[in-house]
Every structure is written in C-alpha cells, then in structure tokens.
Amino acid sequence: MTPADLQVKLLDVLNALIAVGNRGNEAQARRYFYPLSLATFDVDEIMEAVHSMTSFRTTMWEKTLQFERQFASYVDCNDAVMVNSGSSADLLLSFLLRNPTNPLLEEGDEVLVPAVTWPTHIWSPLMAGLKVRLVDVDPTTFNIDLDDLEAKIGPRTRALFLVHLMGNPCQMDRIGALVAKHNLVLLEDCCEALGAAWNGKQVGTFGLGGAYSFFFSHHICTMEGGMISCSSAEVAENLRIMRAHGWMRNANRPTPPAADPTLDPRYTFVNWGFNLRPTELQAGFGLHQLRKLPGFNERREQIARRIFDVIDRSGHLSRPRAHPLAQPSWFCIPMLVAADAPFTRDDLVRYLENKGVETRPVVTGNIARQPAAKLFPDLATGALPGADAIHDRGLYIGLSPLFTDQVIDRLLECLQEFLGGY
C-alpha cells in the first residue's frame, strides 16, 4: 500500500471519528446546547499534525516560521514570533522591556494596565520587576477609561499595556496622542481581538508589540499557542532569543564570535530567556486556521449582530459599544445588567445555566478584588467604579462561528423569555 493509499484510509477514519465527536469544550460534556465555544479545527489541521508526527519533526521548525510569516502578513506588521500561549506572549513582552542587553525600562518603573483584564497581563510586568498601576475601565466599552488613564500618568509612568477587551478596539487616536505626549512604551494585549482594527489599522500594530492567544475558544485555535506581533526586526530578534533560553540558535543574525573559544556557537547564550517555544503541531494547526479566519470572523459578526439586537432592545441590558472608527472582532457576547434592573446578574446567570447556556464572568472582574491582588499592595489604587460595575453586573456568553442559525434562534428565545418576565 502506497503512502497516498494510507492517507486516503486515514482521512476516512478521521472523518468518521470527527462526525461522532463532541466539539464543545465543556467540563460536563453536552450539558449546554449553547457552550462557550466549539472546536473550529477539522480534518485539515489533524492531518497536518499527523504529517509532523510521521515525519518526526514535532519541535519548532519550518511550519512555525511559515506560520509566523503568514501571521505577520495578515496583521501587517514587521514580523511575528510564535509562542506556546497568549500568556507567554504577555510574559515575553514584559521581560523584553527589562531585558539586560537593551532595557527600555528600569526596575520599579510604572506600567499602566486596565483593571479588567486577564491576570497574566498583570503578573507578567510585576514578575519583570515593574510596578503596575491599575486604571479604571469604561462600562460603555469595557475598555480602559481614557480620562482615568490621562489622570494616572505620573512621573514614574513609562509604559502602557493596553487591552482590546472582548475584541472591541480601544480609541487609538487619543491613546496614541497620550503615548506620544508622555513618551510611553505601548504594548497591546490582543488575545481576544484577532482581526479587530482601528480606522483600518489592525490592533497589535500601534506599539512595540502585541500579544495574541490561540486557545480553544479564541478566534483561531492551535490547541494552546500564541503570537507576538513585532514593530521591528530588532524586537523580533530579541523575542526569538528570549523565547528559547536566551541562546542565539534561533536568531536571524549570525552568532557573534565568542570571547571564550571554548564556547560552542550552538550553546552561546546572549540574553536572559525562557522556554516558551511552540510545537510544529501547533504551527500546522495555525496555518490552516489562519486561512479560515476571515470566514470565522464574518460569521462571528453575523451572530453578534443578532444577539446584540435583542440586548439593545431589552431596556435592562447593555453591551460594549464600539467607536465609529473601530472595527470590532467580537470574542464573545459580553453584557451588563443595568444598575436599576428588576433582576440581578446572578438571576440571569442562573436562568441561562439552567436553560443550557454556558456563562462566564467578564474575565477577572475588577482584578483588585481578586485574592491574589492582595499580595501586591500597589494594586490597591483607590476607587475603580467602572471595573466594579463590570465585576458586579457583567457576564458573557459564548460566540463560535460554528453556531447554527437554529442554535442562535433557541438562544434568543431563552433571552426573550427571561426579559419578557420583567
């Protein structure tokens, strides 16, 4: 039997297994008719992974580099560096600011971060020796509050680590003006915003670098995985060195002559670093997922419009509003229960969960109210009313390009039934 014959047989087997599988990423399988997400990978991605395994090239190799180049082309940045998660992307960007070969910030310099975000977005700069100051968020956008941001820029503020939360782009015109005025380093967390743009320019390309996540529920899936968009070849080079132990082996520039002739150039370490490398299996998934991304995002937008229409007409719910210059790429369906609503957020959550609709809080809520925040006194920065509103009254439900119109119809019936009782 030839390799081609074997591939045909394998395709038949895989397609049969996929047909009976459960695409939901649920702790209790099939509890929800409307889960947070559905697996968007298919036989193409699985066959690509099989190719990597049967060719015995599973660690970071040609597919990773190919995916990086295609991703950089998609977001229109200088270069891109793949890592093993979106959190690792945040970590590398934070340590890039303090890397000893070309530090942009000093220990104790202040980084401003929105108070509603994923926690590794907070921990990463803290671990890099930087001081994090929390900025309030605007409940009408779920993004950073621009007035509070401007008020909190102080003499030790050196960087802004922005978040385009839930796929809603921040107001980059005003933010760009503040960054330029105060000579700040700008980093962007785009883990929930792949494909989003401000005035036609992709998020993740406004500053030094942008972090992306390819976890199961995100815009594309590489099982686990992430990417950093890079503003320059120098940024990409430093990140590649730091991604793999601090050695030169994966750098584009040649290894400099060692002062010590006993050093092997393959084991020449020139900077600090981690091991945050992806695998070829993840990169292979990414190559196929990236080709599907425009269709995924178009379907996400169609679904979001239908659900937002019900939310907008409810009278008791609101959802993040996008600026006229923003082109969102919705990660999920976030919503906020009105302060004067005749029901609470918890009432709505209980109803949805009982009806088979999976729910989540809006990431951490106000991170200052999380137990781990108490370990860092600097995170207790005073009142954060916008973050508190989202913490107390916010929730989100899933958004997958694979949700059928029939599933959306059923979801809308559930929402309208609940809202009709009030």
N, C-alpha and C positions, 0 to 999 in steps of 0.2 A: 504493500500500500504506500503510495507516494505521500509526501508532506501535504500536498494540496488535498488529497483524499481525506487525510486525517483532519485537516482544518474544516472540511465540509461536515464531517461527522461530529466534530466538536461544536461547531455552530448549531447543529440540530439539537444537541444535548443542552447547550446553554440556553437556547431559545425556549426549550421545553421547561427548563428549571425557572427561567425568568417569568414564564407565563403563570406559574403556580406560586411564585414568591410574594412576599408582602413588602411593598415599597415604603411603608410607614416606618419612621424611626421612633418607635414607641416603647416605653418601658413595659407596658402591658399590651401586647400585640392585639390589634383590631378592636381596642376599646373605643376608638374615636372614628367616626365617619369623616371628621374634619381634623386631621392631625396637624401638627406644626409644619411638617414638610413631608415630601415624598422623594424617594431616590430618583434622581434625574439621569443617572448613568444607565447604560444599556449594554447590549452585546458588543458594540464597538469598543467601549472602554475596557470591558472584560477581556476581549481578545487581545487588545494592546498590552494589557498586563500579562497575559499568558505568553505573548511574544517575548516580553522582557525576562520572564522566568525561564522559558525554554531556551533562550539564547544566553542565559546565565549572566545577564547584565542588569542587575537589580539595584545596585547603588548608583548614586548620582552620576549621570553620564550624558550621552548625546541628546537624549529626549529632554532632559532638564534644560540644557542650553537652548534647544529648539523652542521649547515652551516659553522660556524667558524672552526670547527674541520676538515671538509672536504676541506675547502679552504686552511688551513694550510698544509694539506697533499698534496694538488695539487702543491703549490708553494715550498713545502719542507722547511718550517720554523718552529720555535719552537711552535708558537701559532698565532692566528689571532683574531682580535677584530672588530666586525661589527659596523658600524655607519650609520647615515642617509644620508650621501653623501660623495663624494670624497673630497669636500672642507672641510667638517667636519674632515675628516681624516688628512688633512694638518693642520687644526687648532689644533687638539689634539696632534699631533706630535710636533708642535711648542711649545705648552704650557707644554708638557712633559719636554722639555729642561729646562724650568724655574720653574717647579713645586716646591713648597716650602719644600716638605718633602725630596727631593733628587735632588737639582738643578744641572744640568750638565753645565749650562752656567749662567753667571751673566748678570744683566741688562746692556745693551749697548754693549755687546759682538757682534761681527760681524758674519753674516751668508752670505755666497756667494750663489747667485741664478742666473741662466741664464736669460738673458734679454727677451727671447721669451718664454713665459710660460702662464699658466692661472693665472689671477690676485690674486686669493685667496692664491696662492702659495707665493705671495709677502706679502699680507696683514697679513697673519697668524703670521709669525715671528715678523712683526712690532707690531702687537697688543700684542704679548707676551713680548714686551719691548726690543727686539733685534734690532740691526742695520743691515739693508740689503744693501749689495753692489752688484751691477749688474755686471755680467760677460758676455762678448760678446758670440755670437754663431757662429758656423761654417756653412756657407751656403751649404757646400757639404754634411753635415749630418743633419743639423737643430738642432744639439745638442751643448752642451757647448763647447766653443773654449778652447782646453786644454792649449795652450800657454798663452792665456789671463788669464785663471784660475790660472796657476802657478805664473804669474806675480802679480796677485792681492792678493795672500795670504800674509797678513801682521801680525804685532804683536798682533792685536786685533781679528784676524780671529780665530773663534772657531768651526765653523760648515760649512758644505756644504750641501745644499738642492738641490739635483740633479734632473733633469727631463729627462726621456727617451721619448723624444718628438715624437708624432705620432706613437709610437710603435717601434722606432729604438733604440736599446740599446746603451748606451754610452760606451766608451772604458774603461772598468772597471779595466783592468790591470794597466794602467797608473794612473787612478784616485785613485785606491786603494793604489798605492805607494805614491802618494801625501798626501792622508789622513793619512797614517801611518807615513810619514816623519814629518808632522806638527801636529800630534796628534789631528786631527779634528774629530768631530762627523759627521757621514754621515747619512743623511736622503735621501730617494728616493721617488720621485713622479712618480708612475707607472700608473696613471689614464688612460693613453692612451696606456698601454703596457702590459696588462694581457696576460701571455703566452710567452712573449719575454724572451730571455736568452742570457747570455754572456758565451761562452765556456761551454755550457751545464748547467750553473747555472742560475736559474730564477732571473730576476731583482726583486728588492724588498727584497732580502735576503743578500745584501752585507754590510748593515749598521745596525743602531739601529732599523729602521723600514721603511716600505714602504707603501705609500698611493695608494689606488685603487678606481676607480669610477665605479658604475654600472648604470649610467644614460642611458637613452633610446638608445642612439647611440653607446654605448660602447660595448666592447667585450661580456659582458653578461649584462642583464638588470634585475633590481629588481624594476622597476619604478623609484624611487630615491633610493640611497643607496651607501655605500662604505665600504671599509675594510682596516684594517691596519695589515700588516704582522709584526710579532714581533720576535726580535732576542733572547729573553729570557722570562722566566716565569715572571720575575720581571717587565719587560717592559709591558707585557700584563696585569698584575695585576694593575699597576698604571693607565694604559689606561682605564681599566674597571671601576675603581673608578672615574676617571675624566669624563668618558662618562656620568655618571649618578650622577651629583650634588656634587661629592666628598664623597659620602657615601660608607659604607662597604657592603651594602646589596648584591651587585653582584660580590663581590670579592671571590676568591677561599679560601684565608686564613681566619680563624675564626676572628670574631670581637674581638679586644683586650679588656680586662676588662677596663671599664670606670673609670677614676679617680673620676668622679661625679656619684654616684649611682642613681641619678635622670634621667640619660640618658637612653633612650630606645635603645638597640643594633640595632634595625631596622632603627633608625634615628641617627646613630653615623656617623659624618662627619669627615674625617681624612685628606682631601686634598681639594684644590680648584677643581671646576668642572663645567660642563655644563649639558644640557640635549640634548644629541646627539644620543639618542637611536633609533634603527630601530624598525620596527614592525615585527610581525610574518608573515604578508602577504609578506613583502619584503624578509624575510629569506626563506620562502617557495618557492617564485619565484627563489631565488638563488640556492636552492638545485637542481631544475630541470635544470636551465641554466648551472650550473657547469658541469653537466653530458653531456650537449650538446657542451660544449666549444671546445673540440678537433676537432669536425666536423666543428664548426663555423670557427675556425682559419685555418683549412685546406682549406676551401672554400675561405676565405679571401685571403690567399696566392695565390691560383689559379687565382683569379680575378686580384689581384695586379700585378702579372707577366704579364698578357696580356696587361694591361694598361701601365705599366712601359716600355714594349717593344716599344710601339708607342712613348712614351715620349723620350726614349733613341735614337730613330732614327730620331727625329724631327729636330735636329740642333738648335732649338731656345728655347727648354725647357729642364730643368733638374729636377731631383727628388733626395731626400735624398739617399745617398749611405750608405750601411751597411758594417761594418768592416768584414773581413773574419771570425773572431771569434764570430760574432754576429748572433743570430737567431731572426730576427725581428718578431713582431706580429702586422702587419700594422693596425692602427686605421682608416686610411682614405687614400686618394691618394693626397699627397702634391706635389706641383710642383713650380718651379721658372722660370720665364721668363728671358731669357738672357739679360744682360745689353745692348747688341748691337742688339737685335732682332728688326725686322722691325715693330713690333706691341708692345703695352704695355700690362701690366697685366690687366688694365681696359678694353682694347679692347677684350681680351679673355673672361673676366668675362661677359661682355655684350653679347657677342656671345653665350656663354654657357647658360646663363639665358634665353635668347630669344628662344633657342632651347629646353628648358625644362630640363636643367641640373642645379641642385642647387649647389651653390658655397659658400665658406666662406673664409675670410682672415685667415692667419695662426695664430690662437688664438688671442693674443693681438697685434701681430706685436711686434715692439720694445716697451716694457712697459714704457720706459722712455718718450715716445712721447704721452702717454695717458694723458688726463686731470687730472685724479686722482693722477698721479705721481708727478704733480707739488705741491701737498700738502706735499710732503716729499723731502726736499732738498737733502738728502743723495742719492736719486735715480738718481740725475743728476751727473753721474760719468764720464763724458767725452765721447769721441767718441766710438761708438759701430757699426762699419761698417757692420759687418755680420748681426746684428739684423736689421739694416736699409735696407739692401738688401732684407731680407725676408719681412720686413714691406712694402717696395715699390713695390716689384716684385713677392711676394709669394701669393699663394692661395691653397685651397684644395677642392676636391670634395669627395663625399661620398664613403663608402665601406661597403656593407652589404653582409653577407653570403647568403641572400635570393635573391640577384640579379640573374636573369636567364641569360643564355648564350645569349639569344635574346636581352635582355636589354644591355648587355655589347657590343654586336655587334653594336647596334644602337649608343651607346656612342662613340665607336671607329670610326664609320663613321663620327660623328659630329667633333671629334678632327681632323681626317684626312682631312675633308673638309676645316676646318679653316686653318690648317697648309699648305694645298695644295695651298692656295691663296698667299703664301709667298715663 
